[in-house]
Amino acid sequence: MTNQINSLNFTKAFNQSIESFLKLLVKATKLPMASVLAYKEEEIIFQKTVGVDHQLFKKVDDINLQFDGYFKSKMTLVKSDLKGRILELNPKIEFIEGVLGRKDEVSYCILLFTTSDKSHQEELILAENQLSHLFLSQFLQNQSDRLENIINSTEVGTWEWNVQSGEVKINDRYAEMLGYKKEELEPTTLATWLKIVHPEDSGLSDELTQECFDKKREFYNIECRLIHKDGSTVWVNDRGKVISWTEDGKPLIMAGTHTDITERKLQEERGKNIINNVPGVVFRYQRFKDGSDRLLMVSEKSNELWGYSADEVMNKNQLVWDNYHKEDLAKHIESIEQSAKKLSYWVDEWRYYHPELNEYRWHRGFGNPIKQDDGSIIWDSIIRDVTDEINTQNELKESVWELKERIKEQKCLTEISRFCGEIKDQERLLSEAAKIIPKGFQYPDFALTEITFKGKKYKSNQKKRFCSFV
């Protein structure tokens, strides 16, 4: 914007009147001018006099503007009264009734006036201040209405606590989410809060509040339980901050909101119950490009699987890595790296030394990798203790092996028995038996059999292992 107020042919006095009014507005609202008028800083030009652009200030004659409710009647009454009194004092006073418009099309009606006669300057200043305060009231009420509409649409409870007096102001929603009418909780004080907050959560709330008072943190933010009028539990996200301080640096006003998060908490609890009933540990594992990693969202069976609590392994996952069997560690890391490289499903088995059980346990893990924007990989994973399963498998393998060995032995005996019925020559029978016996060993190609009968030896053809029968 480049057009200045003098392009509207306003007198210097009118320009100064606008300037004094805007300065009062900025001082009272503690907002920069751009925020008051909904413009960006670079869109408003200020020099020695306020450069109010013609798009900001317009004469009433140039627009068709309607005001509703309280401010329409209030402004009409005040303007009429002031005009009459001022004109009685000095008929030479000039008036311009106009509209100061925000960029977002919210507009405010103001009355500017001036005179070259200095004899009634005091009355002019008084009238100017009254009009400016009227405009300011209208501005603040508009801001308040807009904020109230936002709050109502989001269904949040609001609170404002005078820390020094102990008085607390709340809105209707604050009380409604606990089953009360606002009047039932009035007068609202710190004692009211202690009555409705869950005893197990009041300590943390006090701690965070004190940190705000000590200026160790700017915002107070906690998820806590409140007690409903019917005795049930209501979960809220309680947020706030100290918005004003006394001259000696003590907290004066702290304000904030309550958002009902009961349904979300119930869903989280149901999800947690499902996860905690899954055999093993459900967790999220993140591995970064530099090889560093961390455990996230570890389920409650962590201690059962690893010998450490969920909080312990999330704070220091090296506790888990340190207990991997050294013969399995390299292979395990390689399986993770291959899964990350190919974004393929991860599965592996390894031995883990359980610090509480003082023994190695077999673990099996699997998870699906998802690449993140920062290049890291996250696996939503499950690890189970499969020691009993693997021991059973090993026992089964041993049993099968032993069965096969017995079968081989039985086949040898059967074959020798058959030869006994077919071969009448004793020496030939012993010679054939020596050849058959190695077949009953685990490694027949490495067995050597020697049968000694009446001082004579009968040997098999193999030469690597020796078994003697006399």
NUBAKOL-770177 format. One record per residue (C-alpha): residue in three letters; x, y, z. Coordinates in nm, 4 decimals. Layout:
  vodo        xx        yy        zz
   ALA         X         Y         Z
...
END
This chain:
  vodo        xx        yy        zz
   MET    0.0000    0.0000    0.0000
   THR    0.1285    0.3455   -0.0919
   ASN   -0.1722    0.5737   -0.0654
   GLN   -0.1430    0.8006    0.2385
   ILE   -0.4157    0.9621    0.4409
   ASN   -0.3519    1.3011    0.2829
   SER   -0.4850    1.1548   -0.0421
   LEU   -0.8271    1.1816    0.1219
   ASN   -0.7759    1.5524    0.1869
   PHE   -0.8115    1.5116    0.5639
   THR   -0.6745    1.7952    0.7681
   LYS   -0.3650    1.7487    0.9808
   ALA   -0.5834    1.7597    1.2912
   PHE   -0.7981    1.4715    1.1681
   ASN   -0.4842    1.2783    1.0905
   GLN   -0.3589    1.3380    1.4451
   SER   -0.6947    1.2325    1.5858
   ILE   -0.6702    0.9013    1.4020
   GLU   -0.3142    0.8637    1.5232
   SER   -0.4035    0.9209    1.8900
   PHE   -0.6948    0.6815    1.8644
   LEU   -0.4836    0.4049    1.7067
   LYS   -0.2073    0.4504    1.9608
   LEU   -0.4608    0.4135    2.2414
   LEU   -0.5934    0.0988    2.0782
   VAL   -0.2483   -0.0566    2.0417
   LYS   -0.1581    0.0302    2.4003
   ALA   -0.4797   -0.1144    2.5435
   THR   -0.4788   -0.4368    2.3427
   LYS   -0.1009   -0.4886    2.3623
   LEU   -0.1143   -0.5926    1.9991
   PRO    0.0919   -0.4576    1.7094
   MET   -0.1019   -0.2384    1.4702
   ALA   -0.0898   -0.4989    1.1965
   SER   -0.2622   -0.7496    1.4268
   VAL   -0.5271   -0.4980    1.5294
   LEU   -0.6140   -0.4296    1.1680
   ALA   -0.5435   -0.7850    1.0381
   TYR   -0.2756   -0.6634    0.7981
   LYS    0.0858   -0.7646    0.7598
   GLU    0.3410   -0.5202    0.8964
   GLU    0.4651   -0.4240    0.5514
   GLU    0.1094   -0.3436    0.4387
   ILE    0.0711   -0.0503    0.6801
   ILE    0.2894    0.2602    0.6420
   PHE    0.3751    0.4719    0.9462
   GLN    0.5742    0.7922    0.9353
   LYS    0.5490    1.0930    1.1660
   THR    0.1743    1.0730    1.1250
   VAL   -0.0146    0.7469    1.0952
   GLY   -0.0477    0.6638    0.7298
   VAL   -0.3998    0.5263    0.7371
   ASP   -0.4797    0.4093    0.3861
   HIS   -0.8115    0.4912    0.2251
   GLN   -0.8893    0.1190    0.2308
   LEU   -0.8738    0.1321    0.6095
   PHE   -1.0711    0.4509    0.6741
   LYS   -1.3813    0.5475    0.4760
   LYS   -1.6522    0.8070    0.5250
   VAL   -1.9900    0.6723    0.6216
   ASP   -2.1366    0.8414    0.3151
   ASP   -1.9220    0.6147    0.0941
   ILE   -2.0420    0.2809    0.2353
   ASN   -2.3522    0.0979    0.3408
   LEU   -2.2728   -0.0425    0.6845
   GLN   -2.5100   -0.1901    0.9395
   PHE   -2.4369   -0.2454    1.3087
   ASP   -2.6395   -0.4805    1.5253
   GLY   -2.7303   -0.4989    1.8896
   TYR   -2.5734   -0.3195    2.1798
   PHE   -2.3032   -0.1283    1.9965
   LYS   -2.5391    0.0151    1.7362
   SER   -2.7605    0.1787    1.9997
   LYS   -2.4694    0.2646    2.2284
   MET   -2.2686    0.4346    1.9568
   THR   -2.5711    0.6236    1.8241
   LEU   -2.6492    0.7556    2.1735
   VAL   -2.2915    0.8516    2.2574
   LYS   -2.2223    1.0142    1.9206
   SER   -2.5445    1.2148    1.9345
   ASP   -2.4765    1.3284    2.2893
   LEU   -2.1162    1.4231    2.2209
   LYS   -2.2001    1.6028    1.8992
   GLY   -2.4679    1.8075    2.0759
   ARG   -2.2497    1.8997    2.3734
   ILE   -1.9459    1.9831    2.1628
   LEU   -2.1413    2.1919    1.9128
   GLU   -2.2987    2.3866    2.1989
   LEU   -1.9505    2.4716    2.3192
   ASN   -1.8116    2.5539    1.9784
   PRO   -2.0163    2.5470    1.6592
   LYS   -1.6957    2.5683    1.4536
   ILE   -1.6026    2.2082    1.5345
   GLU   -1.5877    1.9832    1.2280
   PHE   -1.6881    1.6149    1.2332
   ILE   -1.6156    1.3199    1.0086
   GLU   -1.8014    0.9996    1.0874
   GLY   -1.6333    0.7007    0.9291
   VAL   -1.5428    0.3366    0.9449
   LEU   -1.2075    0.1852    1.0321
   GLY   -1.2014   -0.1444    0.8441
   ARG   -0.9914   -0.4526    0.9071
   LYS   -0.8553   -0.6500    0.6168
   ASP   -1.0817   -0.9401    0.7156
   GLU   -1.3814   -0.7119    0.6554
   VAL   -1.4601   -0.6600    1.0244
   SER   -1.5317   -0.2886    1.0537
   TYR   -1.5676   -0.0382    1.3389
   CYS   -1.7480    0.2938    1.3302
   ILE   -1.5568    0.5909    1.4701
   LEU   -1.6113    0.9663    1.4974
   LEU   -1.3263    1.2076    1.4317
   PHE   -1.3419    1.5815    1.4938
   THR   -1.1248    1.8885    1.5053
   THR   -1.1378    2.2657    1.5350
   SER   -0.9091    2.5606    1.4899
   ASP   -1.0519    2.7126    1.8079
   LYS   -0.8279    2.6229    2.1038
   SER   -1.0699    2.7550    2.3682
   HIS   -1.2450    2.4256    2.4138
   GLN   -0.9465    2.1917    2.3655
   GLU   -1.0100    2.0187    2.7001
   GLU   -1.3649    1.9227    2.6015
   LEU   -1.2349    1.7943    2.2688
   ILE   -0.9780    1.5742    2.4402
   LEU   -1.2439    1.4376    2.6779
   ALA   -1.4818    1.3651    2.3924
   GLU   -1.2050    1.2088    2.1862
   ASN   -1.1082    0.9786    2.4692
   GLN   -1.4675    0.8711    2.5237
   LEU   -1.5088    0.7887    2.1559
   SER   -1.1793    0.6054    2.1478
   HIS   -1.2766    0.3970    2.4483
   LEU   -1.6111    0.3209    2.2882
   PHE   -1.4310    0.1970    1.9802
   LEU   -1.1903   -0.0005    2.1968
   SER   -1.4794   -0.1654    2.3801
   GLN   -1.6314   -0.2584    2.0487
   PHE   -1.2984   -0.4000    1.9269
   LEU   -1.2419   -0.6062    2.2405
   GLN   -1.6003   -0.7306    2.2436
   ASN   -1.5645   -0.8390    1.8823
   GLN   -1.2413   -1.0218    1.9621
   SER   -1.4084   -1.1811    2.2637
   ASP   -1.7067   -1.2921    2.0549
   ARG   -1.4818   -1.4454    1.7934
   LEU   -1.2799   -1.6295    2.0588
   GLU   -1.5984   -1.7494    2.2264
   ASN   -1.7263   -1.8858    1.8945
   ILE   -1.4018   -2.0744    1.8429
   ILE   -1.4121   -2.2165    2.1955
   ASN   -1.7750   -2.3229    2.1603
   SER   -1.7083   -2.4949    1.8287
   THR   -1.4201   -2.6967    1.9766
   GLU   -1.6113   -2.7924    2.2933
   VAL   -1.3261   -2.7109    2.5285
   GLY   -1.3573   -2.6004    2.8863
   THR   -1.1764   -2.2807    2.9826
   TRP   -1.0320   -2.1683    3.3133
   GLU   -0.8693   -1.8500    3.4384
   TRP   -0.6974   -1.8589    3.7756
   ASN   -0.6023   -1.5550    3.9792
   VAL   -0.3083   -1.7121    4.1581
   GLN   -0.2859   -1.4377    4.4191
   SER   -0.6535   -1.4300    4.5208
   GLY   -0.7272   -1.7963    4.4501
   GLU   -1.0344   -1.7116    4.2429
   VAL   -1.0970   -1.9273    3.9344
   LYS   -1.3270   -1.8380    3.6442
   ILE   -1.4595   -2.1232    3.4295
   ASN   -1.6984   -2.1514    3.1347
   ASP   -2.0073   -2.3708    3.1076
   ARG   -1.8296   -2.6477    2.9151
   TYR   -1.5731   -2.6895    3.1933
   ALA   -1.8525   -2.7836    3.4320
   GLU   -2.0631   -2.9764    3.1795
   MET   -1.7940   -3.2304    3.0983
   LEU   -1.7985   -3.3256    3.4671
   GLY   -2.1764   -3.3443    3.4900
   TYR   -2.2200   -3.0129    3.6723
   LYS   -2.3776   -2.6793    3.5995
   LYS   -2.1329   -2.3930    3.6337
   GLU   -2.3262   -2.2569    3.9300
   GLU   -2.2717   -2.5831    4.1200
   LEU   -1.8971   -2.5316    4.1130
   GLU   -1.9095   -2.1674    4.2176
   PRO   -1.7410   -2.0026    4.3889
   THR   -1.4637   -2.1786    4.1988
   THR   -1.1298   -2.1858    4.3807
   LEU   -0.8229   -2.4034    4.4109
   ALA   -1.0219   -2.6166    4.6552
   THR   -1.2659   -2.6927    4.3731
   TRP   -0.9795   -2.8273    4.1633
   LEU   -0.8559   -3.0468    4.4476
   LYS   -1.2080   -3.1836    4.4778
   ILE   -1.2421   -3.2875    4.1124
   VAL   -0.8878   -3.3978    4.0226
   HIS   -0.7970   -3.7656    4.0683
   PRO   -0.5733   -3.8027    4.3779
   GLU   -0.3089   -3.9938    4.1779
   ASP   -0.2766   -3.7087    3.9260
   SER   -0.2768   -3.4055    4.1532
   GLY    0.0926   -3.4433    4.2379
   LEU    0.2110   -3.4191    3.8782
   SER   -0.0251   -3.1285    3.8156
   ASP    0.1186   -2.9408    4.1139
   GLU    0.4735   -3.0119    3.9973
   LEU    0.4184   -2.8776    3.6452
   THR    0.2306   -2.5748    3.7763
   GLN    0.5190   -2.4886    4.0067
   GLU    0.7629   -2.5162    3.7157
   CYS    0.5521   -2.2578    3.5306
   PHE    0.5602   -2.0321    3.8366
   ASP    0.9389   -2.0748    3.8556
   LYS    0.9626   -1.9948    3.4805
   LYS    1.1278   -2.3311    3.4124
   ARG    0.8634   -2.4026    3.1513
   GLU    0.6322   -2.1740    2.9558
   PHE    0.3374   -2.4077    2.9045
   TYR    0.1563   -2.6345    3.1449
   ASN    0.0395   -2.9497    2.9639
   ILE   -0.0863   -3.2664    3.1298
   GLU   -0.3253   -3.5540    3.0635
   CYS   -0.5050   -3.6226    3.3884
   ARG   -0.8169   -3.7775    3.5349
   LEU   -1.1030   -3.5765    3.6796
   ILE   -1.3891   -3.7147    3.8862
   HIS   -1.7348   -3.6846    3.7280
   LYS   -2.0346   -3.5925    3.9397
   ASP   -2.1565   -3.9539    3.9097
   GLY   -1.8209   -4.0873    4.0319
   SER   -1.6881   -4.1980    3.6922
   THR   -1.3528   -4.0899    3.5505
   VAL   -1.3132   -3.8228    3.2860
   TRP   -0.9779   -3.7900    3.1101
   VAL   -0.8821   -3.4352    3.0069
   ASN   -0.5882   -3.2700    2.8386
   ASP   -0.5287   -2.9761    3.0743
   ARG   -0.3199   -2.6994    2.9146
   GLY   -0.2350   -2.3476    3.0179
   LYS    0.0260   -2.0817    3.0896
   VAL    0.0874   -1.7838    3.3135
   ILE   -0.0341   -1.4840    3.1149
   SER    0.0443   -1.2034    3.3605
   TRP    0.2775   -1.1396    3.6524
   THR    0.2831   -0.9006    3.9454
   GLU    0.5351   -0.6158    3.9511
   ASP    0.7584   -0.8171    4.1848
   GLY    0.7620   -1.1166    3.9470
   LYS    0.5002   -1.3396    4.1068
   PRO    0.2410   -1.5233    3.8921
   LEU   -0.0827   -1.3277    3.8773
   ILE   -0.3108   -1.4837    3.6161
   MET   -0.2838   -1.8341    3.4738
   ALA   -0.5290   -1.9396    3.2030
   GLY   -0.5923   -2.2550    3.0067
   THR   -0.8298   -2.5139    2.8657
   HIS   -0.9685   -2.8602    2.9335
   THR   -1.0224   -3.0937    2.6375
   ASP   -1.2157   -3.4159    2.6984
   ILE   -0.9958   -3.7067    2.5790
   THR   -1.1837   -3.9868    2.7574
   GLU   -1.2760   -4.1725    2.4394
   ARG   -0.9196   -4.1634    2.3088
   LYS   -0.7895   -4.2916    2.6407
   LEU   -1.0389   -4.5772    2.6401
   GLN   -0.9333   -4.6726    2.2871
   GLU   -0.5681   -4.6600    2.3888
   GLU   -0.6414   -4.8815    2.6884
   ARG   -0.8263   -5.1339    2.4740
   GLY   -0.5400   -5.1377    2.2266
   LYS   -0.2871   -5.1764    2.5076
   ASN   -0.4799   -5.4713    2.6526
   ILE   -0.4790   -5.6436    2.3144
   ILE   -0.1057   -5.5834    2.2692
   ASN   -0.0200   -5.6983    2.6202
   ASN   -0.2103   -6.0239    2.5650
   VAL   -0.0005   -6.1038    2.2585
   PRO    0.2685   -6.3647    2.3468
   GLY    0.6079   -6.1943    2.3654
   VAL    0.6930   -5.8270    2.3353
   VAL    0.5298   -5.5928    2.0850
   PHE    0.7418   -5.2858    2.0136
   ARG    0.8566   -5.0326    1.7579
   TYR    1.2242   -5.0418    1.6637
   GLN    1.3930   -4.7512    1.4839
   ARG    1.7334   -4.7733    1.3172
   PHE    1.9025   -4.4608    1.1815
   LYS    2.1316   -4.4218    0.8834
   ASP    2.4402   -4.3936    1.1065
   GLY    2.3635   -4.7305    1.2707
   SER    2.2258   -4.5891    1.5964
   ASP    1.8900   -4.7202    1.7090
   ARG    1.6211   -4.7042    1.9741
   LEU    1.3206   -4.8933    2.1039
   LEU    0.9794   -4.7251    2.1067
   MET    0.6379   -4.8181    2.2439
   VAL    0.7489   -5.1377    2.4200
   SER    0.4692   -5.3543    2.5639
   GLU    0.4481   -5.4630    2.9270
   LYS    0.5986   -5.8126    2.8849
   SER    0.9437   -5.6634    2.8382
   ASN    1.0634   -5.7790    3.1786
   GLU    0.9439   -6.1329    3.1101
   LEU    1.1308   -6.1508    2.7772
   TRP    1.4441   -5.9426    2.8399
   GLY    1.4681   -5.9099    3.2191
   TYR    1.4250   -5.5310    3.2010
   SER    1.1211   -5.3051    3.2208
   ALA    0.9799   -5.1293    2.9149
   ASP    1.1047   -4.7924    3.0441
   GLU    1.4550   -4.9293    3.1010
   VAL    1.4983   -5.0653    2.7474
   MET    1.3437   -4.7554    2.5883
   ASN    1.5865   -4.5348    2.7801
   LYS    1.8861   -4.7639    2.7111
   ASN    1.8371   -5.0376    2.4530
   GLN    2.2044   -5.1373    2.4838
   LEU    2.0898   -5.3394    2.7852
   VAL    1.9299   -5.5806    2.5385
   TRP    2.2141   -5.5839    2.2863
   ASP    2.4690   -5.6663    2.5573
   ASN    2.2937   -5.9968    2.6307
   TYR    2.2928   -6.1416    2.2791
   HIS    2.4930   -6.4608    2.2296
   LYS    2.8202   -6.3586    2.0650
   GLU    2.7871   -6.6312    1.8018
   ASP    2.4456   -6.5005    1.6978
   LEU    2.4945   -6.1219    1.7156
   ALA    2.6609   -6.0620    1.3773
   LYS    2.4061   -6.2764    1.1925
   HIS    2.1220   -6.0990    1.3720
   ILE    2.2461   -5.7494    1.2796
   GLU    2.2957   -5.8647    0.9212
   SER    1.9316   -5.9801    0.9063
   ILE    1.8182   -5.6323    1.0184
   GLU    2.0432   -5.4548    0.7690
   GLN    1.9189   -5.6721    0.4823
   SER    1.5587   -5.6022    0.5807
   ALA    1.6354   -5.2286    0.5857
   LYS    1.8155   -5.2395    0.2512
   LYS    1.5444   -5.4348    0.0675
   LEU    1.2526   -5.3152    0.2851
   SER    1.1680   -5.6835    0.3169
   TYR    0.9925   -5.8629    0.6001
   TRP    1.2336   -5.9321    0.8849
   VAL    1.2549   -6.2743    1.0561
   ASP    1.5363   -6.4162    1.2683
   GLU    1.6179   -6.6481    1.5603
   TRP    1.8947   -6.5985    1.8158
   ARG    2.0029   -6.6789    2.1701
   TYR    1.9622   -6.4235    2.4473
   TYR    2.1041   -6.4393    2.7997
   HIS    1.8228   -6.3622    3.0450
   PRO    1.9779   -6.1780    3.3448
   GLU    1.7110   -6.2924    3.5884
   LEU    1.6905   -6.6567    3.4760
   ASN    2.0701   -6.6831    3.4396
   GLU    2.0425   -6.8864    3.1198
   TYR    2.0314   -6.8446    2.7449
   ARG    1.6864   -6.8367    2.5896
   TRP    1.5944   -6.8699    2.2235
   HIS    1.4149   -6.5678    2.0742
   ARG    1.2393   -6.5331    1.7415
   GLY    1.1492   -6.1933    1.5998
   PHE    0.9667   -6.0630    1.2963
   GLY    0.8485   -5.7237    1.1743
   ASN    0.7610   -5.5066    0.8780
   PRO    0.9985   -5.2188    0.7836
   ILE    0.8753   -4.8692    0.6929
   LYS    1.1164   -4.6045    0.5643
   GLN    1.0885   -4.2593    0.7227
   ASP    1.1437   -3.9159    0.5688
   ASP    1.4737   -3.8762    0.7552
   GLY    1.6071   -4.1996    0.6027
   SER    1.5656   -4.4073    0.9174
   ILE    1.3729   -4.7354    0.9175
   ILE    1.1007   -4.8291    1.1649
   TRP    0.9908   -5.1877    1.2272
   ASP    0.6668   -5.2638    1.4086
   SER    0.7803   -5.5932    1.5528
   ILE    0.7124   -5.8869    1.7820
   ILE    0.9735   -6.0946    1.9637
   ARG    0.8764   -6.4219    2.1300
   ASP    1.0601   -6.6627    2.3558
   VAL    1.0702   -6.9872    2.1559
   THR    1.3067   -7.1820    2.3837
   ASP    1.0556   -7.4569    2.4608
   GLU    0.9640   -7.4872    2.0951
   ILE    1.3259   -7.5200    1.9829
   ASN    1.4078   -7.7635    2.2649
   THR    1.1117   -7.9764    2.1589
   GLN    1.2300   -7.9668    1.7992
   ASN    1.5803   -8.0705    1.9048
   GLU    1.4440   -8.3530    2.1169
   LEU    1.2328   -8.4678    1.8261
   LYS    1.5351   -8.4607    1.5951
   GLU    1.7313   -8.6656    1.8483
   SER    1.4528   -8.9184    1.8738
   VAL    1.4262   -8.9477    1.4976
   TRP    1.8036   -8.9957    1.4712
   GLU    1.8036   -9.2655    1.7361
   LEU    1.5126   -9.4350    1.5636
   LYS    1.6973   -9.4338    1.2339
   GLU    2.0056   -9.5805    1.4020
   ARG    1.8004   -9.8592    1.5548
   ILE    1.6453   -9.9269    1.2184
   LYS    1.9892   -9.9559    1.0588
   GLU    2.0987  -10.1910    1.3314
   GLN    1.7852  -10.3982    1.2839
   LYS    1.8480  -10.4174    0.9119
   CYS    2.2031  -10.5454    0.9778
   LEU    2.0779  -10.8149    1.2131
   THR    1.8073  -10.9145    0.9692
   GLU    2.0586  -10.9439    0.6855
   ILE    2.3028  -11.1478    0.8967
   SER    2.0186  -11.3748    1.0089
   ARG    1.9253  -11.4298    0.6476
   PHE    2.2836  -11.5284    0.5670
   CYS    2.2835  -11.7710    0.8585
   GLY    1.9996  -11.9601    0.6930
   GLU    2.1524  -11.9480    0.3463
   ILE    2.5277  -11.9972    0.4066
   LYS    2.6391  -12.3217    0.5628
   ASP    3.0105  -12.2409    0.5323
   GLN    3.1091  -12.0983    0.8679
   GLU    3.4059  -11.8986    0.7405
   ARG    3.2071  -11.7439    0.4582
   LEU    2.9270  -11.6557    0.7027
   LEU    3.1673  -11.4733    0.9360
   SER    3.3316  -11.2932    0.6452
   GLU    2.9936  -11.1684    0.5150
   ALA    2.8875  -11.0675    0.8644
   ALA    3.2033  -10.8543    0.9002
   LYS    3.1055  -10.6716    0.5831
   ILE    2.7438  -10.6132    0.6940
   ILE    2.8045  -10.4887    1.0506
   PRO    2.9463  -10.1390    0.9495
   LYS    2.6096  -10.0582    0.7910
   GLY    2.4620  -10.0344    1.1377
   PHE    2.6950   -9.7495    1.2432
   GLN    2.6120   -9.3793    1.2032
   TYR    2.8926   -9.3390    0.9474
   PRO    2.9325   -9.6779    0.7784
   ASP    3.1924   -9.5554    0.5272
   PHE    3.4279   -9.4786    0.8121
   ALA    3.3773   -9.8027    1.0084
   LEU    3.6095  -10.1062    1.0155
   THR    3.4845  -10.4360    1.1544
   GLU    3.6964  -10.7245    1.2689
   ILE    3.5508  -11.0536    1.3921
   THR    3.7839  -11.2970    1.5758
   PHE    3.6605  -11.6554    1.5931
   LYS    3.8802  -11.9417    1.7193
   GLY    4.1935  -11.7320    1.6643
   LYS    4.1047  -11.6325    1.3096
   LYS    4.0161  -11.2726    1.2088
   TYR    3.7444  -11.1711    0.9634
   LYS    3.7535  -10.8023    0.8550
   SER    3.5329  -10.5586    0.6618
   ASN    3.6715  -10.3636    0.3659
   GLN    3.6663  -10.0132    0.5360
   LYS    3.9866   -9.8896    0.6908
   LYS    3.9072   -9.5719    0.8806
   ARG    3.7318   -9.6842    1.1902
   PHE    3.7799  -10.0046    1.3819
   CYS    3.5299  -10.2126    1.5760
   SER    3.6369  -10.5535    1.7043
   PHE    3.4143  -10.8473    1.7880
   VAL    3.5559  -11.1593    1.9503
END
